[in-house]
Amino acid sequence: MWIKILLIILMLAILFSLFRGLFFLGKGDEESSRKLVKALSWRIGLSILLFIIVILLHYFGVIELRDSVLPVETSVQGSSNESIQIPKSW
C-alpha cells in the first residue's frame, strides 16, 4: 500500500512541476525563464526516478506488469487447418 502512495506522490510532484513550468512560461521575463528551466529539469528528473522505481519494483516482484497489450485468447477453437472466413464487406 505504501508503494502505491509513493508512486502517486511522485506523479503528483511531476504534475506540479509541469504546471509550475507552464506558469513561468507565461510570464516571459529573464528570471522566469531560469525558473522554467529549473522546473522542467525537476520534472525530467522525477520522471526518470519514477520510471526506474517501477522497473525495479517489477524486477523484484513487488508489482506485476502486463505481459501484453492485446488480449490473448487462451482457449483453443478447432485446428489450425480450418479456413478463415473473411466478411464480404472487406
C-alpha positions in Angstrom: 0.0 0.0 0.0 2.8 2.4 0.8 4.3 1.8 -2.6 1.1 3.0 -4.3 1.2 6.1 -2.2 4.8 6.7 -3.1 4.1 6.4 -6.8 1.1 8.7 -6.6 3.1 11.3 -4.7 5.8 11.1 -7.4 3.2 11.5 -10.2 1.7 14.5 -8.4 5.1 16.1 -8.0 5.7 15.6 -11.7 2.4 17.3 -12.5 3.1 20.1 -10.1 6.5 20.7 -11.7 4.9 20.7 -15.1 2.3 23.3 -14.3 4.9 25.3 -12.4 6.9 25.4 -15.6 3.7 26.4 -17.6 3.2 29.3 -15.2 6.7 30.6 -15.6 6.4 30.1 -19.4 3.5 32.6 -19.4 5.5 35.3 -17.5 8.2 35.6 -20.1 10.9 37.6 -18.3 14.6 36.7 -17.7 14.1 35.4 -14.1 11.1 33.4 -15.1 13.0 31.6 -17.9 15.5 30.4 -15.4 12.8 29.2 -13.1 11.1 27.5 -16.1 14.3 25.5 -16.9 14.6 24.6 -13.3 11.0 23.4 -13.0 11.3 21.3 -16.2 14.6 19.8 -15.1 12.9 18.7 -11.9 10.1 17.2 -14.0 12.5 15.2 -16.1 14.4 14.0 -13.0 11.3 13.0 -11.2 10.0 11.2 -14.3 13.3 9.2 -14.7 13.1 8.4 -11.0 9.5 7.1 -11.3 10.5 5.0 -14.3 13.4 3.4 -12.5 11.3 2.7 -9.4 8.6 1.0 -11.5 11.2 -1.1 -13.3 12.9 -2.1 -10.0 9.6 -3.0 -8.3 8.7 -5.2 -11.3 12.2 -6.8 -11.3 11.9 -7.7 -7.6 8.4 -9.0 -8.0 6.6 -6.3 -5.9 4.3 -5.3 -8.7 3.1 -7.2 -11.7 3.2 -5.5 -15.1 1.0 -6.7 -18.0 2.7 -9.2 -20.4 1.0 -7.9 -23.5 -1.3 -5.0 -24.5 -3.5 -7.0 -26.8 -6.0 -9.5 -25.3 -4.9 -13.1 -25.7 -7.4 -15.9 -26.1 -6.4 -18.9 -24.1 -8.9 -21.4 -25.3 -8.2 -23.4 -28.4 -11.0 -23.4 -31.0 -10.6 -26.0 -33.7 -7.5 -27.0 -35.6 -5.2 -24.7 -37.5 -6.1 -26.3 -40.8 -9.6 -24.7 -40.9 -10.2 -22.0 -43.5 -10.6 -18.4 -42.4 -13.9 -16.7 -43.1 -13.5 -13.2 -44.5 -16.6 -11.0 -44.2 -18.0 -9.8 -47.6 -17.7 -6.1 -46.5 -13.9 -6.4 -47.0 
